[in-house]
C-alpha cells in the first residue's frame, strides 16, 4: 500500500500542473470525508440489523402457554 501512495504522490508532483494537483487533492479530501460518512452510516445500520436479528431470534424462544377454557375441560372428560 505504501508503494502505491508513493507512486501516486510522485505522479502528482511530476506530471500534474499546480492547479490540477490542488483540484485532485481537494477532490480526494472531499471524497475521503464522504467515505467516512458512509462508513459511519454502514456501522449504524449494521448495528440496527444485528439488534433486530437478536430480537427476532429471541421471539422464537418464547413459548405461549394456552390455558383451556372451563367448558373445554368439562367436554374433554
C-alpha positions in Angstrom: 0.0 0.0 0.0 2.8 2.4 0.8 4.4 1.9 -2.6 1.1 2.8 -4.3 0.9 6.0 -2.2 4.5 6.9 -3.1 3.9 6.2 -6.8 0.7 8.3 -6.7 2.5 11.2 -4.9 5.4 11.0 -7.4 2.9 11.1 -10.3 1.1 14.1 -9.0 4.3 16.0 -8.3 5.9 15.1 -11.6 3.2 15.4 -14.2 0.3 17.5 -13.0 0.4 21.3 -13.1 -0.2 23.0 -9.7 -3.8 23.9 -10.4 -4.7 20.3 -11.3 -2.8 19.0 -8.3 -4.8 21.2 -6.0 -8.0 20.1 -7.6 -7.2 16.5 -7.3 -6.2 16.9 -3.6 -9.3 18.8 -2.9 -11.4 16.2 -4.5 -9.6 13.5 -2.6 -10.3 15.3 0.7 -14.0 15.7 -0.2 -14.3 12.0 -1.2 -12.5 10.8 2.0 -15.0 12.8 4.1 -17.8 11.2 2.2 -16.3 7.7 2.6 -16.1 8.3 6.4 -19.7 9.4 6.5 -20.8 6.3 4.6 -18.7 4.0 6.8 -20.4 5.6 9.9 -23.8 5.1 8.3 -23.0 1.5 7.5 -21.9 0.8 11.1 -25.1 2.3 12.4 -27.2 0.2 10.0 -25.3 -2.9 10.8 -25.8 -2.4 14.5 -29.5 -1.9 13.8 -29.7 -5.1 11.7 -27.9 -7.1 14.4 -30.3 -5.8 17.1 -33.3 -6.7 15.0 -31.8 -10.1 14.3 -31.2 -10.8 18.0 -34.7 -9.7 18.8 -36.3 -12.0 16.2 -34.2 -14.9 17.4 -35.4 -14.3 21.0 -39.1 -14.2 19.8 -38.7 -17.8 18.6 -37.7 -18.9 22.1 -40.9 -17.5 23.6 -43.5 -20.3 24.4 -47.1 -19.4 24.8 -49.0 -21.4 27.4 -52.6 -21.6 26.4 -55.0 -22.5 29.2 -58.1 -24.3 28.0 -61.4 -22.7 29.0 -63.5 -24.4 31.7 -66.0 -25.6 29.0 -63.3 -27.4 27.1 -62.1 -29.2 30.2 -65.6 -30.4 31.0 -66.2 -31.6 27.4 -63.0 -33.5 27.4 -64.0 -35.5 30.4 
